[in-house]
Amino acid sequence: MIARCVASAMTLIACIVTHAEGPVQIPASLQAAEQSRIDAIARAMPSAVCVFVPGGGGGGSGMLISPDGFALTNFHVTSPAGTFMRCGLSDGNVYDAVIVGIDPVGDLAMIRLIGLDGKTKNDFPVATFGSSRTAQPGDWCMVIGNPFLLATNLQPTVTYGILSGVGRYQYPSGTLLEYGDCLQTDASINPGNSGGPIYDAEGKLLGIVGRCSFEKRGRVNVGVGYAISINQAENFLGVLRSGRIVDHATLGATVATDPDGGVRVTNILESSDAYRRGLRYGAEILEIDGRVVQTANDLQNVLATFPAGWRIPIRFRIDGNSRDTLVRLASVHGPDELLEKMAGALPPPPPREEPKPEDNEDNEGDDSDGEQESAPEDQEPDSPHGKSPIPKSVTDQLIERKGYANYHFNEREQDDFIAEVRNQYPAQESSESNEPTGWIIEGETADGDASPVMIRVTSGKMAMIVGERPVQIETKGELYEAVTRRSPVGMLAALDAWRRMLATGPKQFGETFYWGTMPLGGQRPLRDCVVGIDGEMETRWLSHPDSHALEAVEVFADRDEDPAELWLLRDGADAKAMPTFLDLRYGTESLLKVKVKSWKLVPESELDAENQ
């Protein structure tokens, strides 16, 4: 609206200037509107990133999202570079950058810029997030980036336009580069703008520029460009920060738009969580994650914005009755399928720049074509396009491993997780020796007749007494069976995994990795999730993003069945407070809720002596 007023006013001013004598007085309101636009650009520009592939193999754009250098761009921008790229900011500096995580399906990538001294820089300018959910066609917007890699002076290009459409769906190439719920703009976007920011008129981030429609005979913009919505990107920030190669979600069902309106299920996998929650052939899906869906395109648009593994609320109608439930979303691809498709989509690595023959004294400097001499192998080039060895500051933050874009960042998140959880270990009396300790938990059932509950968890055996019913577990196989039977003993499986993680740490627990962030019980804020696989059982620990309090432990025995979920409920927000309730759930139902009265750490030698 502001920009429209400015445009009309400038036309009026031009007419006045033609006929008026003497200086023209521009109304203060118009000056304020113009200054608002200038200020918005000034706020937005410092966080825009010009990405260059070493060796001149291409580049693009990006935007900084955290003061310590994490930035977003496109997968198709980083893929020619691989693990290392160089990034210029409008401050005139070129920074080394390392790949962090990639989403090849949604065409997103996260990179991290490194300070000029090779150390972490914690004062990078960052973009202010807006909301693409509230954006409307006709809203003014601006794109800041590096079209045709013109920003050799590191000053990005600014283009202005409107949002031509919202909620667009762009079909993927195969199953990669799928743009769901994306933004369409007529702001000038050209090769090199990819990965860069699109802002609203106030300079708030609306999305990440991606695909564009070009004239068939050349790479010429025709006024139709697309941007990944910032709301989708926010869903993926946690999983990208994990350093993994992440996948998108599927409901495990196919749908079609009903001729009379609505979204009908046309097929569904019986192994899917949606099927376990009651979704069937012919059911009408009404809402996904609180968003109303009226067509099959609506449904795909919403699903395309979620990482695989998320648990989201869904509302559907079947046999005339509406149901609200939670559904765990499956992966679009199998474990190795995504890696294979991604490898097939990657361009060849950029060619290594061959050293030029030594020039004689008469030919020093630039050649007749204006190209500069290449820098020696051990010398950093002056141009951001130049080829150079990967700096040590980058290799110090790079660990290559199958399934990961960069395992270094996953390892770091694991270290942070175990440090936080150990710091929150309930403050109870324990032995000062280093011998293993067991847990003794006493309480009563929170529902019904308040039956007494006693739980013992040690490295050798576990026991639970609820009322008059004692149960003793000595093998992992018994825990596995308890979870598959949806037994109350599933509480022991979760407590044992928690105790062992605290005692051994991620590196000795089993195959452990930081998953990223996901909703807990379908609710935000998104929780940090660490996964540990020990034999046939998989455990997930979910922590609050702010307090870092451990809030739930989920144990999967069979991936096609509900896990045992142990929710750790506390009175108040103190992360170090002992859980007030232990709530064991399967699916959407609470099976056993225990009010905790005491929680003690006891040396296992004392527990063994008591049992003799």
LUMPA-328825 format. One record per residue (C-alpha): residue number from 0; residue in one letter; x, y, z. Coordinates in Angstrom, 3 decimals, padded with zeros to 6 digits, m for minus. Each point is the difference from the previous one (the first is absolute). Layout:
<rs>
   i aa        u        v        w
 NUM  A        X        Y        Z
...
</rs>
This chain:
<rs>
   i aa        u        v        w
   0  M  000.000  000.000  000.000
   1  I  002.817  002.391  000.907
   2  A  001.847 m000.674 m003.240
   3  R m003.178  000.480 m002.049
   4  C m000.526  003.392  001.592
   5  V  003.611  000.909 m000.693
   6  A m000.290 m000.981 m003.675
   7  S m003.183  002.041 m000.467
   8  A  001.508  002.926  001.817
   9  M  003.146 m000.009 m002.119
  10  T m002.130  000.107 m003.157
  11  L m001.912  002.938  001.404
  12  I  003.227  001.741  000.954
  13  A  001.347 m000.440 m003.535
  14  C m003.064  001.776 m001.369
  15  I  000.277  002.805  002.517
  16  V  003.665  000.504 m000.802
  17  T m000.882  000.416 m003.679
  18  H m002.401  002.887  000.588
  19  A  001.045  001.573  003.262
  20  E  002.348  002.886  000.402
  21  G  002.567 m000.158  002.760
  22  P  000.830 m002.895  002.364
  23  V m002.625 m002.642  000.628
  24  Q m000.968 m000.808  003.574
  25  I m000.400 m003.740  000.499
  26  P m002.592 m000.797  002.673
  27  A  001.464 m001.329  003.246
  28  S m002.176 m003.130 m000.221
  29  L  001.581 m000.956 m003.336
  30  Q  003.486  000.646  001.304
  31  A m000.773 m002.222  002.990
  32  A m001.291 m002.789 m002.264
  33  E  003.116  000.136 m002.168
  34  Q  002.238  000.047  003.057
  35  S m001.834 m003.043  001.371
  36  R  000.865 m001.948 m003.158
  37  I  003.620  001.109  000.157
  38  D  000.211 m001.003  003.666
  39  A m001.505 m003.434 m000.736
  40  I  002.656 m000.671 m002.639
  41  A  002.726  001.206  002.348
  42  R m001.234 m002.391  002.719
  43  A m000.218 m002.951 m002.344
  44  M  003.151  000.355 m002.091
  45  P  002.694 m000.768  002.651
  46  S m001.331 m003.529  000.537
  47  A m000.043 m000.862 m003.734
  48  V  002.790 m002.382 m001.052
  49  C  001.710 m000.242 m003.389
  50  V  001.095 m003.629 m000.438
  51  F  002.932 m000.874 m002.274
  52  V  001.192 m003.493 m000.890
  53  P  003.807 m000.197  000.193
  54  G  001.390 m000.642 m003.456
  55  G m002.671  002.040 m001.762
  56  G m002.477 m002.898 m000.130
  57  G m003.001  002.207  000.731
  58  G m001.621  001.562  002.996
  59  G m003.127  001.675  001.213
  60  S m001.404  001.746  003.025
  61  G m001.006 m000.619  003.592
  62  M m000.897  001.730  003.265
  63  L  001.377 m000.071  003.524
  64  I m002.387 m001.247  002.692
  65  S  002.177 m000.052  003.133
  66  P  002.761  002.231  001.417
  67  D  002.447 m002.932  000.027
  68  G m000.074 m000.305 m003.765
  69  F m002.666 m002.557 m000.915
  70  A m001.644  000.858 m003.310
  71  L m002.625 m001.445 m002.345
  72  T  000.253 m000.486 m003.745
  73  N m001.122 m002.519 m002.641
  74  F  001.207 m003.586 m000.323
  75  H  000.526  000.623 m003.704
  76  V  002.294  002.939  000.900
  77  T  002.246 m001.940  002.384
  78  S  000.046 m003.285 m001.930
  79  P  002.646  001.115 m002.554
  80  A  002.245  001.150  002.858
  81  G m000.352 m003.102  002.152
  82  T  001.290  000.784  003.482
  83  F  001.813  003.336 m000.388
  84  M m001.013  003.341 m001.465
  85  R  000.820  003.660  000.365
  86  C m002.544  002.609  000.999
  87  G  000.043  003.768 m000.377
  88  L m001.972  002.472  002.102
  89  S m000.781  003.636 m000.642
  90  D  002.576  000.885  002.674
  91  G  002.566 m000.646 m002.747
  92  N  001.449 m003.160  001.519
  93  V  000.214 m003.526 m001.449
  94  Y m000.481 m002.816  002.512
  95  D  000.743 m003.698 m000.274
  96  A m003.084 m002.157  000.494
  97  V m000.618 m003.690  000.646
  98  I m003.042 m002.107 m000.815
  99  V m002.153 m000.929  003.018
 100  G m003.112 m001.889 m001.126
 101  I m002.029 m000.473 m003.178
 102  D m003.593 m000.652 m000.999
 103  P  000.210 m001.178 m003.620
 104  V m003.761 m000.549 m000.264
 105  G m000.936  003.524  001.075
 106  D  003.073  001.613 m001.632
 107  L  001.338  001.411  003.273
 108  A  003.499  000.036  001.430
 109  M  001.596  001.425  003.111
 110  I  003.550  001.311 m000.004
 111  R  002.138  001.670  002.630
 112  L  002.175  003.026 m000.569
 113  I  003.308  000.101  001.868
 114  G  001.677  003.135  001.335
 115  L  002.852  001.615 m001.886
 116  D  002.496 m001.218  002.600
 117  G m001.204 m003.568 m000.433
 118  K m001.836  000.108  003.306
 119  T m003.676  000.164  000.859
 120  K m001.520  003.429 m000.565
 121  N m003.033  000.741  002.154
 122  D m001.160  003.340 m001.332
 123  F m001.074 m000.698 m003.569
 124  P m003.032  002.067 m001.080
 125  V m003.129 m002.152 m000.172
 126  A m003.283  000.157 m001.862
 127  T m003.177  000.806  001.911
 128  F m002.538 m002.770 m000.560
 129  G m003.467  000.891 m001.214
 130  S m002.913 m002.353 m000.673
 131  S m000.761 m001.372 m003.428
 132  R m003.301 m001.307  001.369
 133  T m001.432  003.521  000.161
 134  A  001.364  001.089 m003.398
 135  Q m002.598  000.834 m002.654
 136  P  000.082  000.444 m003.793
 137  G  000.708  003.630 m000.791
 138  D  002.254  000.575  003.029
 139  W  003.160  001.906 m000.862
 140  C  003.260 m001.885  000.337
 141  M  003.676  000.273 m000.836
 142  V  002.674 m002.494 m000.994
 143  I  003.647  000.503  000.956
 144  G  002.696 m002.196 m001.487
 145  N  002.708 m000.740 m002.509
 146  P m001.595 m000.352 m003.490
 147  F  002.437 m001.142 m002.685
 148  L  002.651  000.150  002.770
 149  L  000.215  003.747 m000.567
 150  A  000.930  000.778  003.592
 151  T  003.746 m000.144 m000.532
 152  N  000.150  003.159  002.114
 153  L m002.062 m001.912  002.602
 154  Q m002.886  002.472 m000.244
 155  P m003.143 m002.041 m000.717
 156  T m002.695  000.922 m002.500
 157  V m003.404  001.195  001.214
 158  T m003.146 m000.525 m002.080
 159  Y m003.552  000.978  000.887
 160  G m003.385 m001.425 m000.866
 161  I m003.113 m001.602  001.423
 162  L m001.023 m003.440  001.140
 163  S m001.881 m001.343 m003.008
 164  G m001.281 m003.049  001.864
 165  V  000.278 m001.952  003.251
 166  G m000.490 m003.663  000.822
 167  R  001.326 m001.122 m003.389
 168  Y  001.078 m003.587 m000.645
 169  Q  002.853 m000.750 m002.393
 170  Y  000.311 m003.667 m000.928
 171  P  003.427 m001.504  000.678
 172  S  002.496 m001.273 m002.499
 173  G m000.521 m003.668  000.849
 174  T m000.326  000.268  003.763
 175  L  002.589  002.742  000.500
 176  L m000.381  003.791 m000.040
 177  E m003.649 m000.039  001.037
 178  Y m001.338  003.477  000.803
 179  G m003.107 m000.213  002.162
 180  D m002.006  002.913  001.372
 181  C  002.483  002.345 m001.677
 182  L m000.151  003.674 m000.933
 183  Q m000.189  001.373 m003.551
 184  T  001.399  003.434 m000.843
 185  D  000.530  002.256 m002.992
 186  A  003.040  001.621  001.633
 187  S  002.892 m000.505 m002.401
 188  I  001.685 m003.338  000.759
 189  N  002.788 m001.396 m002.145
 190  P  002.662 m002.738  000.236
 191  G  002.071  000.865  003.057
 192  N m002.960  001.239  002.050
 193  S m000.625 m003.613  001.035
 194  G  000.267 m000.522  003.736
 195  G m000.332  003.678  000.775
 196  P m002.600  001.754  002.124
 197  I m003.364  001.403 m000.976
 198  Y m001.156  002.645  002.471
 199  D m003.278  001.780  000.620
 200  A m000.256  003.794 m000.306
 201  E  001.233  000.377  003.594
 202  G  003.133 m002.056 m000.571
 203  K m001.238 m003.162  001.738
 204  L  000.942 m003.362 m001.486
 205  L m002.819 m001.734 m001.892
 206  G  001.898 m002.809 m001.697
 207  I  002.978 m001.357 m001.904
 208  V  000.112  000.618 m003.741
 209  G  000.196 m003.189 m002.020
 210  R m001.449 m001.002 m003.345
 211  C m000.849  002.425 m002.764
 212  S m001.712 m000.131 m003.385
 213  F  002.183  001.113 m002.878
 214  E m000.554  000.765 m003.663
 215  K  000.467 m003.251 m001.935
 216  R  002.861  001.205 m002.203
 217  G  002.100  001.594  002.713
 218  R  000.489  000.502  003.682
 219  V m002.211  003.083  000.065
 220  N m002.453  000.666  002.802
 221  V m003.637  000.184 m001.064
 222  G m001.369  001.332  003.284
 223  V m000.885 m003.315  001.644
 224  G  002.279 m000.979  002.858
 225  Y m000.564 m002.239  003.013
 226  A  001.230  000.073  003.567
 227  I m000.057 m002.635  002.735
 228  S m002.157  001.404  002.803
 229  I  001.778  000.993  003.195
 230  N m002.588 m001.979  001.960
 231  Q  001.146 m003.180 m001.764
 232  A  003.659  000.936  000.494
 233  E m000.590  000.484  003.736
 234  N m001.354 m003.552  000.203
 235  F  003.315 m001.245 m001.410
 236  L  002.472  002.160  001.947
 237  G  000.525 m002.634  002.697
 238  V  000.485 m002.953 m002.331
 239  L  002.337  002.024 m002.228
 240  R  002.029  001.013  003.033
 241  S  000.423 m003.709  000.781
 242  G  002.365 m000.292 m002.967
 243  R m002.154 m002.739 m001.509
 244  I m001.310 m000.515 m003.503
 245  V m003.681  000.337  000.872
 246  D m003.147 m001.321 m001.618
 247  H m003.562  001.273 m000.301
 248  A m003.161 m001.510  001.413
 249  T m002.814 m002.088 m001.377
 250  L m003.320 m000.931  001.578
 251  G  000.225 m003.573 m001.270
 252  A m003.191  000.522 m001.980
 253  T m001.074  001.302 m003.399
 254  V m002.863  002.453 m000.384
 255  A m002.137  001.578 m002.676
 256  T m002.308  002.988 m000.179
 257  D m003.592 m001.173  000.342
 258  P m002.312  001.168 m002.828
 259  D m002.319  001.404  002.675
 260  G  002.903  001.709  001.769
 261  G  002.362 m001.196  002.681
 262  V  003.067 m002.259  000.172
 263  R m000.691 m003.739 m000.096
 264  V  002.423 m002.799  000.835
 265  T  000.388 m002.250 m003.050
 266  N  002.604 m002.392  001.417
 267  I  001.833 m000.454  003.299
 268  L  002.831 m002.178  001.307
 269  E m001.066 m002.211  002.866
 270  S  003.476  000.382  001.503
 271  S m000.369  003.797  000.194
 272  D m000.636  001.861  003.222
 273  A m002.959  001.672 m001.717
 274  Y m001.613 m003.431 m000.358
 275  R  000.672 m000.775  003.671
 276  R m001.714  003.255  000.915
 277  G m003.155 m001.047 m001.884
 278  L  000.398  001.590 m003.444
 279  R m001.567 m002.239 m002.653
 280  Y m000.876 m000.135 m003.675
 281  G m002.754  002.505 m000.768
 282  A  000.610  002.150  003.073
 283  E m000.105  003.759 m000.556
 284  I  003.025  001.918  001.284
 285  L m001.061  003.374  001.402
 286  E  003.101  001.530  001.606
 287  I  003.750 m000.595  000.181
 288  D  001.949  001.713  002.785
 289  G m002.885  002.398  000.541
 290  R m000.234  000.969 m003.670
 291  V m003.232 m000.653 m001.884
 292  V  000.461 m002.053 m003.182
 293  Q m002.649 m000.036 m002.717
 294  T  001.872 m001.542 m002.930
 295  A  002.692 m002.611 m000.551
 296  N  002.309  002.873 m000.958
 297  D m000.659  001.645  003.373
 298  L  000.965 m003.190  001.791
 299  Q  003.228 m000.462 m001.969
 300  N  000.860  003.654  000.522
 301  V m000.164 m000.386  003.776
 302  L  001.742 m003.398  000.158
 303  A  002.881  001.319 m002.115
 304  T  000.913  002.402  002.803
 305  F  000.772 m002.728  002.581
 306  P  003.132 m002.066  000.614
 307  A m000.447 m003.759  000.161
 308  G m000.639 m001.292  003.509
 309  W m002.082  002.895  001.254
 310  R m003.167 m000.700  001.952
 311  I m002.796  002.381 m000.930
 312  P m003.697  000.461  000.845
 313  I m002.503 m001.095 m002.625
 314  R m003.785  000.205 m000.205
 315  F m002.005 m002.300 m002.260
 316  R m003.570 m001.144 m000.464
 317  I m000.941 m003.662 m000.334
 318  D m003.472 m001.589  000.129
 319  G m001.438  003.428  000.679
 320  N  002.125  000.585  003.118
 321  S  002.906  002.439  000.325
 322  R  003.145 m001.125  001.801
 323  D  003.014  001.898  001.301
 324  T  003.220 m001.918  000.477
 325  L  003.784  000.118 m000.399
 326  V  001.858 m001.639 m002.892
 327  R  003.717 m000.765 m000.340
 328  L  001.071  000.816 m003.533
 329  A  002.161 m002.497 m001.884
 330  S  002.891  000.705 m002.381
 331  V m000.567  000.504 m003.711
 332  H  003.156 m002.029 m000.759
 333  G  001.674 m003.095  001.365
 334  P  003.295  000.328  001.947
 335  D  002.260 m000.314 m003.070
 336  E m002.471  001.092 m002.678
 337  L  000.357  003.698  000.784
 338  L  003.805 m000.185 m000.137
 339  E m000.148 m001.717 m003.390
 340  K m002.419  002.539 m001.467
 341  M  001.979  002.883  001.424
 342  A  003.229 m001.337 m001.475
 343  G m001.681 m000.251 m003.389
 344  A m001.180  003.602  000.245
 345  L  003.383  001.436  000.962
 346  P  002.015  001.772 m002.681
 347  P  003.623 m001.028 m000.548
 348  P  002.488  001.682  002.336
 349  P  001.399  003.310 m001.231
 350  P  003.115 m000.400 m002.142
 351  R  003.265  000.608  001.736
 352  E  001.666  003.121 m001.312
 353  E  003.173 m000.886 m001.846
 354  P  003.041  002.155  000.787
 355  K  000.858  002.389 m002.801
 356  P  003.465 m000.051 m001.599
 357  E  002.330  002.556  001.455
 358  D m000.166  003.302 m001.846
 359  N  003.108  001.960 m000.905
 360  E  000.606  003.431  001.446
 361  D m001.680  001.707 m002.951
 362  N m003.251 m001.884  000.621
 363  E m000.374  000.332  003.764
 364  G m003.419  000.827  001.410
 365  D m003.242 m000.278 m001.987
 366  D  000.022 m001.732 m003.382
 367  S m001.604  001.347 m003.156
 368  D m003.387 m001.450  001.002
 369  G  000.048  001.812  003.316
 370  E  000.357 m003.192  002.089
 371  Q  002.254  000.149  003.039
 372  E  002.787 m002.442  000.624
 373  S m000.963 m002.924  002.184
 374  A  001.275  000.076  003.551
 375  P  002.711 m002.457  001.035
 376  E m001.280 m003.242  001.507
 377  D  000.828  001.048  003.558
 378  Q m001.273  003.561 m000.334
 379  E m003.541  001.186  000.610
 380  P m001.487  001.551 m003.159
 381  D m001.145  003.595 m000.046
 382  S m003.229 m000.855 m001.852
 383  P m002.838 m001.895  001.704
 384  H m000.133 m002.135 m003.155
 385  G  003.606 m001.166  000.369
 386  K  000.973 m003.599  000.675
 387  S  001.820 m000.710  003.239
 388  P  000.597 m002.950  002.266
 389  I m002.630 m000.584  002.651
 390  P  001.113  002.107  002.989
 391  K  000.736 m001.661  003.331
 392  S m002.785  002.032  001.611
 393  V m002.411 m001.878 m002.281
 394  T  001.519 m003.473  000.398
 395  D m000.118  000.503  003.787
 396  Q m003.795  000.171 m000.351
 397  L m000.419 m002.802 m002.513
 398  I m000.523 m003.743  000.543
 399  E m001.219 m002.025 m002.965
 400  R m002.263 m002.965  000.727
 401  K m002.642 m001.859 m001.977
 402  G m003.430  001.523  000.433
 403  Y  001.403  003.329  001.140
 404  A  000.943  003.190 m001.751
 405  N  002.317  000.704  002.936
 406  Y  000.145 m002.237  003.072
 407  H  002.034  002.603  001.942
 408  F m003.099  001.981  000.884
 409  N m001.891 m003.125  001.045
 410  E  002.791 m000.945  002.357
 411  R m000.044  003.451  001.510
 412  E m003.752 m000.179  000.629
 413  Q  000.426 m003.395  001.685
 414  D  002.615  001.471  002.331
 415  D m002.305  002.889  000.878
 416  F m002.879 m002.417  000.644
 417  I  001.838 m002.256  002.430
 418  A  001.524  002.981  001.838
 419  E m003.438  001.574  000.494
 420  V m001.719 m003.231  001.052
 421  R  002.744 m000.881  002.484
 422  N m000.220  003.511  001.390
 423  Q m003.716 m000.599  000.639
 424  Y  000.508 m003.317  001.752
 425  P m002.394  000.071  002.969
 426  A  001.793  001.465  003.019
 427  Q m000.166 m002.962  002.327
 428  E  002.423 m001.606  002.405
 429  S  002.331 m002.507 m001.609
 430  S  003.238 m001.780  000.680
 431  E  003.190  002.024 m000.473
 432  S  001.735 m003.017 m001.510
 433  N  000.137 m000.646 m003.745
 434  E m001.822 m003.329  000.189
 435  P m003.197 m000.361 m002.026
 436  T m003.174  001.264  001.614
 437  G m003.525 m001.274 m000.340
 438  W m003.295  001.812  000.272
 439  I m002.685 m000.596  002.596
 440  I m003.233  001.812 m000.781
 441  E m002.975 m000.107  002.354
 442  G m003.436  001.409 m000.581
 443  E m003.611 m000.874 m000.679
 444  T m002.301 m000.264 m002.964
 445  A m001.463  003.398 m000.839
 446  D m003.298 m001.380 m001.225
 447  G m002.435 m002.336  001.698
 448  D  000.785 m001.442  003.431
 449  A  003.460  001.567  000.519
 450  S  001.738 m003.389  000.125
 451  P  003.590  000.047  001.272
 452  V  002.728 m000.150 m002.633
 453  M  003.657 m000.958  000.423
 454  I  002.522 m000.039 m002.842
 455  R  003.618 m001.172  000.071
 456  V  002.304  000.483 m002.959
 457  T  003.584 m001.315 m000.015
 458  S  002.459 m001.208 m002.620
 459  G m000.737 m003.633  000.888
 460  K m003.759 m000.118  000.464
 461  M m003.129  002.074  000.239
 462  A m003.085 m000.471  002.113
 463  M m003.377  001.667  000.324
 464  I m002.767 m000.500  002.546
 465  V m003.382  001.584 m000.671
 466  G m002.356 m000.813  002.844
 467  E  000.324 m003.748  000.529
 468  R  001.452 m000.767 m003.448
 469  P  003.795 m000.427 m000.050
 470  V  001.947 m000.234 m003.272
 471  Q  003.730 m000.679 m000.405
 472  I  001.969  000.502 m003.214
 473  E  003.518 m001.270 m000.620
 474  T  000.489  000.030 m003.809
 475  K m000.467  002.431 m002.871
 476  G m002.184 m002.578 m001.685
 477  E m002.491  000.271  002.853
 478  L m000.056  003.772 m000.347
 479  Y m000.542 m000.358 m003.754
 480  E m002.960 m002.302  000.568
 481  A m001.458  002.336  002.637
 482  V m000.018  002.924 m002.444
 483  T m001.509 m002.021 m002.846
 484  R m002.749 m001.191  002.391
 485  R m000.695  003.614  001.052
 486  S  000.694 m001.087  003.573
 487  P  000.446  002.314  003.029
 488  V  003.511 m001.506  000.147
 489  G  000.805  002.284 m002.934
 490  M  000.652  002.589  002.709
 491  L  003.038 m002.051  001.031
 492  A  001.302 m000.007 m003.561
 493  A m000.080  003.821 m000.110
 494  L  001.503  000.424  003.478
 495  D  002.769 m002.497 m000.759
 496  A  000.905  001.814 m003.250
 497  W  000.042  003.332  001.835
 498  R  002.198 m001.335  002.809
 499  R  002.435 m001.653 m002.407
 500  M  000.295  003.133 m002.138
 501  L  000.880  002.020  003.097
 502  A  002.533 m002.600  001.118
 503  T  001.722 m000.740 m003.306
 504  G m000.629  003.037 m002.217
 505  P m000.907 m000.063 m003.715
 506  K  003.235 m001.563 m001.251
 507  Q m000.408 m003.175  002.071
 508  F m003.787 m000.335  000.030
 509  G m000.192 m001.363 m003.536
 510  E m000.489  001.630 m003.385
 511  T m000.950  003.471  001.190
 512  F m000.680  003.196 m001.918
 513  Y m001.686  003.364  000.380
 514  W m003.174 m000.200 m002.086
 515  G m000.951  003.676  000.002
 516  T m003.223  001.554  001.267
 517  M m003.576 m001.272 m000.026
 518  P m003.301  000.668  001.773
 519  L m000.755 m001.822  003.248
 520  G m003.484 m001.448 m000.135
 521  G m000.617  002.085 m003.110
 522  Q  000.628  003.218  001.916
 523  R  002.554  002.773 m000.334
 524  P  002.512  001.296  000.960
 525  L  002.068 m002.530 m001.897
 526  R  002.028 m002.273  002.288
 527  D  003.588 m001.089 m000.516
 528  C  000.132 m003.723 m000.740
 529  V  002.908 m002.422  000.476
 530  V m000.329 m003.583 m001.268
 531  G  001.831 m003.030  001.368
 532  I m000.169 m003.456 m001.602
 533  D  001.012 m002.940  002.150
 534  G m000.645 m003.355 m001.627
 535  E m003.595 m000.232 m001.191
 536  M m001.239  002.890  002.126
 537  E  000.082  003.689 m000.847
 538  T m000.265  002.690  002.658
 539  R m000.759  003.678 m000.486
 540  W  000.663  002.682  002.617
 541  L m001.954  003.235 m000.445
 542  S  001.123  003.186  001.781
 543  H m001.498  003.477  000.262
 544  P  001.871  002.467 m002.262
 545  D  000.282  002.726  002.659
 546  S  000.341 m001.715  003.386
 547  H  001.554 m003.159 m001.549
 548  A m002.073 m002.008  002.475
 549  L m000.488 m003.610 m001.073
 550  E m003.750 m000.314 m000.576
 551  A m000.528 m003.409 m001.587
 552  V  001.753 m003.291 m000.754
 553  E m001.436 m002.117 m002.806
 554  V  000.993 m003.639 m000.541
 555  F m000.768 m001.719 m003.310
 556  A  000.132 m003.785 m000.203
 557  D m001.620 m000.269 m003.450
 558  R  000.004  002.991 m002.370
 559  D m003.487 m000.960 m001.176
 560  E m001.474  000.060  003.505
 561  D m000.545  002.647  002.660
 562  P  002.991  000.695  002.257
 563  A m000.070  000.104  003.779
 564  E m000.043  003.733  000.782
 565  L  001.064  001.061  003.481
 566  W m000.965  003.622  000.606
 567  L  001.894  001.700  002.841
 568  L m002.374  002.528  001.519
 569  R  001.236  002.652  002.431
 570  D m001.671  002.641  002.155
 571  G  001.361  003.319 m001.172
 572  A  002.705  000.770 m002.518
 573  D  003.052 m001.096  001.994
 574  A  001.906 m002.328 m002.335
 575  K  001.887 m001.515  002.946
 576  A m003.118 m000.820  001.972
 577  M m000.810 m003.664  000.515
 578  P m002.895 m001.092 m002.256
 579  T m003.261  000.203  001.913
 580  F m001.722 m002.557 m002.226
 581  L  001.134 m002.812 m002.287
 582  D m002.628 m000.464 m002.706
 583  L  000.303 m003.101 m002.229
 584  R m001.838  000.301 m003.292
 585  Y m000.506 m002.144 m003.082
 586  G m001.413  001.753 m003.044
 587  T m002.333  002.680  001.333
 588  E m000.981 m001.755  003.241
 589  S  001.498  000.157  003.478
 590  L  000.494 m003.519  001.374
 591  L  001.657  000.664  003.357
 592  K  000.512  003.278  001.827
 593  V  002.125 m000.005  003.134
 594  K  000.167  002.804  002.557
 595  V  003.627  000.054  001.147
 596  K  000.642  000.293  003.736
 597  S  003.735 m000.749  000.089
 598  W  002.800 m000.666 m002.453
 599  K  003.284 m001.239  001.422
 600  L  003.379 m000.926 m001.415
 601  V  001.442 m003.016  001.788
 602  P  003.341 m001.785 m000.648
 603  E m000.771 m003.248 m001.796
 604  S  002.064 m001.938  002.575
 605  E m002.515  001.002  002.667
 606  L m002.922 m001.033 m002.184
 607  D  001.662 m003.355 m000.707
 608  A  000.501 m000.538  003.725
 609  E m003.675  000.706  000.665
 610  N m001.030 m002.563 m002.607
 611  Q  002.102 m002.775  001.506
</rs>
